[in-house]
Amino acid sequence: MQNITTEKALQNQLASVRMEGYRFSDREIDNVRKCLSGELTFSQFKDKIVKDSRSK
């Protein structure tokens, strides 16, 4: 079985959702990376999503 990096898994998922027509900003993707690396807790990540969606 091949080991896959977190970054490669993220890129695969982004490609998948792009094929479905969804788009994410660089800022949103950066927040996902921060959450995956432990720089943000899931609660902080969720709060950022809610805050960003309210400001649009």
Phi and psi restraints in degrees (value plus and minus 20) as a CYANA .aco file:
   2 GLN   PHI    -107.6   -67.6
   2 GLN   PSI     116.3   156.3
   3 ASN   PHI     -99.5   -59.5
   3 ASN   PSI     120.0   160.0
   4 ILE   PHI    -143.9  -103.9
   4 ILE   PSI     118.1   158.1
   5 THR   PHI     -97.5   -57.5
   5 THR   PSI     140.3   180.3
   6 THR   PHI     -80.7   -40.7
   6 THR   PSI     -59.8   -19.8
   7 GLU   PHI     -83.5   -43.5
   7 GLU   PSI     -61.9   -21.9
   8 LYS   PHI     -85.9   -45.9
   8 LYS   PSI     -60.0   -20.0
   9 ALA   PHI     -82.5   -42.5
   9 ALA   PSI     -61.6   -21.6
  10 LEU   PHI     -82.8   -42.8
  10 LEU   PSI     -65.8   -25.8
  11 GLN   PHI     -81.4   -41.4
  11 GLN   PSI     -59.2   -19.2
  12 ASN   PHI     -83.2   -43.2
  12 ASN   PSI     -62.3   -22.3
  13 GLN   PHI     -88.9   -48.9
  13 GLN   PSI     -59.1   -19.1
  14 LEU   PHI     -83.0   -43.0
  14 LEU   PSI     -61.0   -21.0
  15 ALA   PHI     -81.9   -41.9
  15 ALA   PSI     -60.4   -20.4
  16 SER   PHI     -83.6   -43.6
  16 SER   PSI     -67.1   -27.1
  17 VAL   PHI     -92.2   -52.2
  17 VAL   PSI     -48.8    -8.8
  18 ARG   PHI     -84.9   -44.9
  18 ARG   PSI     -56.8   -16.8
  19 MET   PHI     -84.3   -44.3
  19 MET   PSI     -45.2    -5.2
  20 GLU   PHI    -105.9   -65.9
  20 GLU   PSI     -24.8    15.2
  21 GLY   PHI      78.8   118.8
  21 GLY   PSI     -14.5    25.5
  22 TYR   PHI    -109.3   -69.3
  22 TYR   PSI     127.8   167.8
  23 ARG   PHI    -150.5  -110.5
  23 ARG   PSI     124.5   164.5
  24 PHE   PHI    -145.6  -105.6
  24 PHE   PSI     123.9   163.9
  25 SER   PHI     -95.3   -55.3
  25 SER   PSI     143.1   183.1
  26 ASP   PHI     -80.0   -40.0
  26 ASP   PSI     -56.9   -16.9
  27 ARG   PHI     -83.7   -43.7
  27 ARG   PSI     -62.1   -22.1
  28 GLU   PHI     -84.8   -44.8
  28 GLU   PSI     -62.0   -22.0
  29 ILE   PHI     -86.7   -46.7
  29 ILE   PSI     -58.5   -18.5
  30 ASP   PHI     -82.1   -42.1
  30 ASP   PSI     -60.1   -20.1
  31 ASN   PHI     -84.3   -44.3
  31 ASN   PSI     -56.9   -16.9
  32 VAL   PHI     -83.2   -43.2
  32 VAL   PSI     -65.8   -25.8
  33 ARG   PHI     -78.6   -38.6
  33 ARG   PSI     -63.4   -23.4
  34 LYS   PHI     -82.8   -42.8
  34 LYS   PSI     -59.6   -19.6
  35 CYS   PHI     -86.8   -46.8
  35 CYS   PSI     -64.0   -24.0
  36 LEU   PHI     -85.0   -45.0
  36 LEU   PSI     -51.6   -11.6
  37 SER   PHI    -107.2   -67.2
  37 SER   PSI     -27.9    12.1
  38 GLY   PHI      73.9   113.9
  38 GLY   PSI     -17.9    22.1
  39 GLU   PHI     -90.5   -50.5
  39 GLU   PSI     -47.5    -7.5
  40 LEU   PHI    -142.3  -102.3
  40 LEU   PSI     121.7   161.7
  41 THR   PHI     -97.5   -57.5
  41 THR   PSI     144.6   184.6
  42 PHE   PHI     -81.3   -41.3
  42 PHE   PSI     -57.1   -17.1
  43 SER   PHI     -83.0   -43.0
  43 SER   PSI     -63.7   -23.7
  44 GLN   PHI     -83.9   -43.9
  44 GLN   PSI     -61.1   -21.1
  45 PHE   PHI     -80.1   -40.1
  45 PHE   PSI     -67.8   -27.8
  46 LYS   PHI     -81.2   -41.2
  46 LYS   PSI     -63.2   -23.2
  47 ASP   PHI     -81.5   -41.5
  47 ASP   PSI     -59.3   -19.3
  48 LYS   PHI     -84.4   -44.4
  48 LYS   PSI     -60.5   -20.5
  49 ILE   PHI     -82.0   -42.0
  49 ILE   PSI     -66.6   -26.6
  50 VAL   PHI     -83.5   -43.5
  50 VAL   PSI     -65.1   -25.1
  51 LYS   PHI     -81.1   -41.1
  51 LYS   PSI     -66.1   -26.1
  52 ASP   PHI     -85.0   -45.0
  52 ASP   PSI     -57.4   -17.4
  53 SER   PHI     -90.5   -50.5
  53 SER   PSI     -49.4    -9.4
  54 ARG   PHI     -94.4   -54.4
  54 ARG   PSI     -47.7    -7.7
  55 SER   PHI    -105.6   -65.6
  55 SER   PSI     -23.4    16.6
